[in-house]
Amino acid sequence: MISPLRVSLVQSKLAWEDRPANLRQFDEKLSPLQEGQTDLLILPEMFTTGFSMNAPQLAEPTEGEAYQWMAKQAGRLQAVVTGSIIAEEEGKYYNRLLWVRPDGSYEQYDKRHLFTLAKEELTYSPGQKALLVELKGWTIMPLICYDLRFPVWSRNRYEYDLLLYVANWPAKRRVAWNTLLAARAVENQAYTVGLNRVGEDGNGYPHAGDSSVYDFAGASLLQAAEIEGVFSVTLDKSKQENFREKLRFLADQDTFTIEP
């Protein structure tokens, strides 16, 4: 029997382009959490800096200060910690999600769909590979913000149980955020989590949060808007398996290939 999965979403303001300040504030927010209280802790997109195009000044190695902090928290909580950072590798910059386990091992996913409205593609290199990770018998696909608008990239071919997005999604497009998260859950018959930030960024754009968890049928399990906090929910895989068995929609989907 697959164990339930306890997921915790950290919805927070972000200090603009200030890694030490952000790590300090997340230390404070996470200090009440103890070992065994969660299995997966989720942080926003670019959680150490905010969504900045100032990569030459802000980027760090993949195993730099942010990773070290994440590994420390993962070890303390005995939980996976995930979120994205600005990473530099071989002279290129990436909006890179890290999936850090309690033993310090990690996986990485580079954001594929770069946000052209902010000219993200002029600074960052796109990822080419999706990532599937395992946790307590669950298969999880973590993605980043703008990826949400492109359903082909997250199409579920019985590959995963939980779809996850970390984001800096602006308040002016919150209707799209809420609608698309529910749609991804329905079309993929998968639990779907969206973790967003709150507060105004350095460019003056407000963020409403609207961090959410939907079940495999699109029903809302958690909604948090306009406030900071750590919000947790427990997911039951057996319910999802029963739903998929009764309503075998995934078996009827079209097949396709994704070109680079």
Secondary structure, DSSP 4 states (H G I P E B T S, - for coil): -PPPEEEEEEE----TT-HHHHHHHHHHHHTT--TTS-SEEE--TTTTT-S-S-HHHH-B-TTSHHHHHHHHHHHHHTSEEEEEEEEEETTEEEEEEEEE-TTS-EEEEE-SS--GGGTGGGTSPPP-----EEETTEEEEEEEGGGGG-GGGG--SS--SEEEEE----GGGHHHHHHHHHHHHHHHTSEEEEE--EEE-TTS-EEEEEEEEE-TTS-EEEEEES--EEEEEEE-HHHHHHHHHHS-GGGGPPP-----
